[in-house]
Amino acid sequence: MGVFKRGDVWWIDYFTPNGKRVRQSSGTDDKEKALELHDRLKVRHWEEQRLGVRPDRSWQEAAVRWVKETKHKRSHDKDVAKLRYLDATLGGLMLSQVTRDVIDAIGERKAKESSQSNANRYLALIRSILRRAKDDWEWVHHIPKVRLYQERTKRVRWIKKEEAHRLLAELPQHLREMAQFSLCTGLRQSNVSYLKWNQIDMQRKVLWIHADEAKAGRAIAVPLIEDAMSVLRQRLGKHRTYVFTYGRANKPVERCSTKAWHAACKRAGIVETFRWHDLRHTWASWHVQSGTSLQELMQLGSWTTHEMVLRYAHFAADQLMKVASHIDGTFSSQNWSKAHHLRAA
């Protein structure tokens, strides 16, 4: 019992307090180091089984379990890519060694490589895994506080209807049809690119986005205004499955923010960077300016929280003026004189 040599490597052999035999390689040809590891393992098993001390788990164990439990997430592949990056720093650490200093160093390095907002995505993933290790898996009693960078609120980028007309006129046909449809429905690019005919009811003028295709993970119904219906009528018969296709291969358009898109923006006089996703911001901005309430916009755009639509609240200035005018005239000369007269009496 204790340690024994097999070949050039010392092996560890002992029984835990509950009678389980442990026999494993020490990974070293140094007997003193093998004995040190033997003693540490015996103490750890004693603390776990007799004193109720939780075993120290590794970051890799936590990462693997996270990947298995979050396969349903739409961002699953992105999480896996982030974990590969984090493995260089955290892969050899136990959870007890993932300290505030270690995490802050990761954030600082990632912020220098890209941006603070991108660094926050990595820090948020670390925080989520540590919280689950503490609250759900009960692997640790305490976790360090993960500090995220404060991100500046970005200004909503949108274009006026006159600019939209100019842009559509400059776009090639396949992008023009998709852009007009996006401006009429507020749908995200992936939902437009892979929209299928079996998702559309031309009679009822409505389309459905299935739960597994929606960002919020829930099915949504999208009403189709006449401008959107006109685009669909132009596309009828072009493809049996997909609504929007392009080229000889007649396949869905995977990328919309192409050179053709940016060139069209430039020719249309839209100098400031305008992304494809800004079509959705434009759609939402037009709605609020036309009198659509934020609650109605939230339903139309399938946002899950009220905070998501508050970014468009400032476009409702005209509607708010009507409400603000409800108390207008309180201090007009006539009312003021009347109040003064009553007080004097």
Secondary structure as UniProt FT lines:
FT   STRAND          2..6
FT   TURN            7..8
FT   STRAND          9..15
FT   TURN            17..18
FT   STRAND          21..25
FT   HELIX           31..50
FT   HELIX           59..69
FT   TURN            70..72
FT   TURN            74..75
FT   HELIX           76..90
FT   TURN            91..92
FT   HELIX           95..97
FT   HELIX           100..113
FT   HELIX           116..135
FT   HELIX           161..170
FT   HELIX           173..185
FT   HELIX           189..193
FT   HELIX           197..199
FT   STRAND          200..201
FT   TURN            202..205
FT   STRAND          206..209
FT   HELIX           211..213
FT   TURN            215..216
FT   STRAND          220..223
FT   HELIX           226..235
FT   TURN            236..237
FT   TURN            247..250
FT   HELIX           259..267
FT   TURN            268..269
FT   TURN            276..277
FT   HELIX           278..289
FT   TURN            290..291
FT   HELIX           294..300
FT   TURN            301..302
FT   HELIX           306..308
FT   HELIX           310..316
FT   HELIX           317..324
FT   HELIX           325..327
FT   TURN            328..331
FT   HELIX           333..344
//
